[in-house]
Amino acid sequence: MEIGPQPDGKSWRSRLIGTPLGWTLSLVVAAVGVYLLAAHTGHLLAALPYLLLIACPLMHFFGHGSHKHHKPDDK
């Protein structure tokens, strides 16, 4: 199984959206998230400052990838 664009141009993510398996996976992930939020709120609040600190470099690393930093040719 190849992970990436398929011959028809669709990735596995776009093929999964709207299928019963996609809905099931989404509901399971949402249920696990609600459980962790309800049962481990204290842990989440204790980790929040660290999550904010790590979010800054990650946003810069992944968010600036689409910028094109090329100088125009001066001819």
N, C-alpha and C positions, 0 to 999 in steps of 0.2 A: 504494500500500500504506500503510495507516494504522498508525502505531506507537502503541499505546495499547489501552485496553480495547475489545474487539470487541463486537458486538451481543449475543453470548451471554455476555458478562461475563468472558471469558478473555483474558489478555494474550498477546502473542507468546511470552513466556518460558514460560508454562504450556502453550502449544501445542507448544513445541519439546521439552519434557522427555519422554523415552521414545520419541522418534522416532529412526529411523536417523541422520538428520542431526544430531540433538542428541547422540547417542552419539559420532558421528564428531568433531564439534566439541569435545566434552569430552576425547576422547582426544588430539586434536591439541594442545589447550591444555596438557594434562598433560605430553605429550611435550616440548613446547617449554620448559615450566617445569623439567623434569628436566634437559634439556640445558643450560639457562642456569645452573642450580644447580651442575651438574657442571663445566662449562667456565669459569664465571666466578665461582667461589666467592670469590675475593679481592676482586673488585669489589663483590660483595654485602656482604661483611664490612666493607669500607671505607665503604659507604653506610649501614650499619645505624644509626649514631648519628643521621644526618640523617633517616632514615626514622622513627625513634622520635620525633624532635622535631616532624616534620610530622604524625605520627599524632595527637598530642594536640589541636591545634586542629581537625583534621578530625573527630575523634570528638565534640568538643563541638558543632561546627557541625551535623553530620548526626545525632548521637545525641540532641540535645535538641529536635528538631523535633516530637516527639510529645507533649511536655509541654504541658499546658494551664495557662497562667498567667493565669487569670481570677479576679477577686475575686468572691465570691458577692454577690448583690444584698442589701443590708441594707434591707429594707422593713418 
